[in-house]
Every structure is written in structure tokens, then in C-alpha cells.
Amino acid sequence: MNSLHTRLQEWVPVSRRSKHISFALVLIGASLDNINVGGSIAIASSVERHFNTDSPTASWTLSAYALTLGSFIILAGKLTDILGPKRVFMIGCQCSAILALICAVIESEIIVLIVFRALQGVLASLLVPSMFAVAHAYYGGTKHMMIALTMVMLMLTCSNGLGLVIGGALSLTNVGYKGLYYFSFALGTAVSVTLYFIMYPVGTDVNSKNMHLKNLDFPGTFMIIVGVLLVILGLTEGGESWKKPAAYVPIPVGFVIILCALYFELVYIQNYKNKVDSLRQETLPTTQKDERLLNKPDWRYDILMILPREAFEITNFIVFVSSMSLLYASFVIGFALEVQYAQVIVGDNNLIAALKSLPLILGTTVGALLSKESLIYKVGMKRVVVGAMTANVACAVWTSYRDYTVKNNFWKFTLVPMFIFGFFVSTYFNVYINALMRRTPGHLQGTVSGFLQTCGQVGICVGNALVATVLGVLAPVTTEAIREQYNQRFKHAYIMMYSVQAAVAAILLFVKDQKSADAPTEEVSSEKEAEEEQPSEKEAEEEQTSSEATMA
């Protein structure tokens, strides 16, 4: 088996492989996460019709996927740092594609579909953290890093809307909702098979070489996954009704479990590690107990924490984690309100409703393409990010005046403000990625990106829960009185949107202003790029050995 794997890997010599093509394929594969989330919103009615079920049950085909995706992505980040980004990405891409095919062939039992969607979310959680790690491995310390991060930002902000359009279009065909799953299988398989033969070697960070899966903090990891799972479950159930225990019980229990896990890692384990390190710096141990501790530290010293204290020492880490969660919530609220307003109040079909959300997506795309790092830091990082989020409050207020009784209300109250809103969301991501991810050490890229994506998924669930709570159950509009009643609910939901956006701007007032990430000199950068154009024999051998070990 190993010899076959070796021969297949030698079909395309390492010298002829391109890191740029490899990274482009990684971006396409990672986009499946958001495409599945956005597409699932558009195909919900098709699922409901096919299985002859109610909308709350049909919505679990999305909720189950989002639930496990958000819960396991922090573990995926740590696995990326331990096992290597290439291995983790390839497993996640191909396995989630296979599960998408299984979802497509399920005919009669929606519960079975929901279970496999949950499993698909677990495997899909491997994609985004490993993508960030690949970007850092390929371009870290070079002039191409900013371009790579811009492409990452484009993928993260645009793929959700792309999924909504793809899902809306495919749901109108004969295959219905299955079209999205067939599409996911085809795209995921094409990417993973192509990368198997042509992927440029991914170097291993020096600190990552000392990490072993057997040392992973399994108790702390389990507690964090369960805690996040309960919080997201409560928020999902709360979208239907906050009166039932399934909504209000899991959230506080989940938070308590997460806090216990963080205490276990950041205080109990980290303090022990610090004590051993401190003793090793001293000339002589002061006590017999300290001598035993120094010569033979126990299991706590080698344990790999799911979220080490080192991550919290990154400048503005807490501020960006908090603001990003709320920004995701605000973005999803605006996205969901636009789609549902078009479907419920205006009466558009899934595809037209999806197309009406495009100003938001186009805004993020244009913002990413036009963003200039030098200009941002010339004006001042804090001024730019606070100003952008404050402007988005005004855009949300503008959109809240939308009224179906006003002629051309989409063009007057949605097109421009949603485009501007998306543009400034992109500005935020530009600042956050530069200020945070470019300062994250290579051996923590997966961990930090996984934690941030977990917080983002929680923000998405908060946004969905708030929308569902404010709008309530929306039955088909049969009279003008019902339409007006629903229109008032949407106005209240828009108030909630700009309130959340105002909270984002308020949190960012506490951001510490800083300059752009220190770039290497032209000479160092050129040398690094020249070295990376042809991977060293040692790097190729390490890649080959790692691949053979995986096959074994």
C-alpha cells in the first residue's frame, strides 16, 4: 500500500508543483463550509416538501450541520497544529464530500438525513483552520501573505452568499434540495483528488514537530466541545421558542462547562507548567519536592492544551474575539432579514430572494479587493475599524425604513446601504486578519483560527436565534392585514440588527491601536520566496514520510 502511495505521489514531481495553484484549490475546498450553510437556508422548503414534514424539523438539516461544525472546529484547529495542515485538510475535504453524497441518496427518513448532516459538519470543521495554517506555511513572512489573506477574506465573506444562490437555483430543478449535496460531493472530491497529486509540500513549524496526539488534553477538549455544543443547541432551540427547557437549560450549563475547561487548562495546567519552567531556570532546587518536580514532571507538563494561555497574550485577542462574534451575528441578521423579507412580504421565490441579498455579498467582495493595508494603518487602525462599524450602524438604520408599500423600496432602502454594510464588514475582516492572524505564531495558527471560527459560529447561531425570536412563526401571507403585521415584526428585527452593530462599535473602542505587521526586508523576503519556490530535499522527504505514515 505504501509503495502504491509513493508511486502515485511521484506522478507530479515536487519541482513542478505550484504553491499558488495548491492554495487556490485549498480555498475552493474550504468554501464548502459556508456554501453548505448558505445553501441549506435556500433548500429548506424543498426538504420540507420532499419529506412531508414541518419547517422546524426541516430546519434541523441546517441546524445539525451548524451545531457540529461550530462545536468541533476548535478541536480541528488543534489537530491541524499537531497532525499538519495538509493531512487534516485532505481528510476533511474528501470525507465531508462523501457524507454529502450519502445525504443526497437518503430518500425517506429525515432523521437519518439530520444525523448524517451532523457527521458532515464534524468533518467539514477541519477545513477552515487547516486553510489558515496552509496560508501561513506557504506565504508567512513574504510579500504574498497579504494577498493570501485577502483571498481568504474573500472566500469567507462571499461563499455564504454563493451557497444561497446555488442552493436557491438547484432547489428549483427536478433534483430539488439534493442538488446542493451532489454539488458539494463533486466539488469536494475534485479538489481533494487534485490536491492529492499536485499539492505543494507544507512545511512543518519547529514547535509543531514536538506536538504529539497522545499528549492532547482530552478531558479539556471534551468539556469545551460539549459546552459549545450545548450553547449552540440552546440558541438553535431558542429560535423556535424560549419557553421550553431545551432552549434555556443548555445555554447556562454549556457556559459553566466551558468555564470549567478554561480553568482546568489556563490556570491548573498552565500554572504547573510555569512552575516547572521556573525551577529549571534556577541554579539549585530549594526543596526535595522541587527536585522531584524538576527531574520527573508528571503528565501535566507534556499535555497539549486546546487553547494555551499564549493565545490570549496576542495583542487585541479578547477584543477581536468579542467583536467578531457580534459582527457575525449582525451580518447573519441582515442576511436572513433580506432573504425572508423577499420571500414572505414580497413573495419572491428562493432564487430571486437569494439574488436580492447579493448587494451584501458584492459589498464584501469589493471591500476586500479595494482594501489597502498601507492606507488603513496610515489613517490609524483603530480609527478605521471603529469608523467602519459606526457607519454600519447608520446603514442598518437606513435599511430599517424598508416598506413594501413604498414603490421601488428595494432600490431605495436595501441596495446601497447593504452594499456599504458589506464593504465595511470586509474592512473589519481586513483589519482583524492583519492585526491578529499575522501576529499568531505558526504553531498556533490552527488553534487560534479554530477558536475564532468557533466564536463566529456561536455568533451566527445567536443571530439566527434573535431573528427567529423577533419574527416568530411566519405563515404564508393571505391578507393585507397579515402582511402589515409581519412588516412590523421585520421593523423590530431591524432595530435589533443595528443595536447589535452598535455593540460591535462600542467593543472596538477598547482596541489597542497598532501598526501593520512587521514585514521582512526586501532582501530577506526575496531569499525566503526563492527558497520556497523549490522545496528542499529534506522538506520533500518529511512530506513523503508523513504521507506514508498516514497510509500505514
Number of C-alpha atoms within 10 A of each C-alpha: 8 13 10 11 15 15 10 12 17 13 10 13 11 19 12 11 18 15 20 16 14 19 22 15 19 27 24 15 27 29 25 27 27 22 24 27 23 25 30 29 22 27 28 23 19 22 23 18 14 14 14 12 13 12 14 15 16 25 19 23 26 21 25 23 25 30 26 25 28 28 29 26 31 30 26 31 34 30 25 31 27 27 18 24 28 24 19 22 28 23 16 26 29 23 20 29 29 19 21 27 18 17 24 20 12 13 12 11 9 21 13 14 22 21 16 21 26 23 19 26 30 25 25 33 31 33 29 29 31 32 26 26 28 28 24 26 20 23 21 21 20 19 16 16 19 19 12 21 22 23 19 26 21 23 20 21 25 21 23 24 25 22 25 30 25 23 32 30 22 24 25 16 11 9 13 19 27 24 22 29 24 20 21 25 24 16 18 26 20 16 22 22 14 12 18 15 16 20 23 27 25 22 21 19 18 10 13 16 13 9 18 15 14 11 15 19 19 16 13 22 22 16 20 26 21 18 25 28 22 25 25 29 26 26 27 27 22 24 23 16 18 17 10 12 12 17 21 18 15 21 20 14 16 23 17 14 20 23 14 16 23 22 14 18 24 18 13 13 21 19 15 16 17 12 14 18 13 11 16 16 9 9 7 10 15 10 9 9 9 17 16 12 17 17 10 11 15 13 9 17 18 17 20 21 23 28 25 17 14 12 17 13 11 16 17 18 19 15 16 25 18 18 25 23 23 26 27 24 28 31 22 21 26 24 23 20 22 22 23 19 20 22 18 18 20 13 14 16 16 26 20 16 23 30 17 19 24 22 21 27 25 19 25 27 22 17 26 27 16 12 17 14 16 11 11 19 17 12 10 15 23 19 15 19 24 20 16 20 24 19 18 26 21 16 22 26 18 18 26 20 15 21 20 16 9 11 9 12 15 17 11 16 20 24 18 17 23 27 23 24 27 28 26 26 25 28 24 25 25 24 21 20 19 20 22 17 22 20 15 23 17 22 22 24 28 33 30 27 26 31 25 22 24 24 24 22 24 26 26 25 29 26 30 22 24 22 25 22 16 16 20 14 14 12 9 12 16 8 8 10 10 14 17 16 11 21 20 13 15 23 20 15 22 25 15 20 26 24 15 22 26 21 18 27 22 15 16 21 15 14 20 11 15 13 13 18 14 9 13 13 12 11 9 13 17 14 12 16 18 11 11 17 15 16 18 15 10 10 14 18 13 16 20 17 13 15 17 16 10 11 13 9
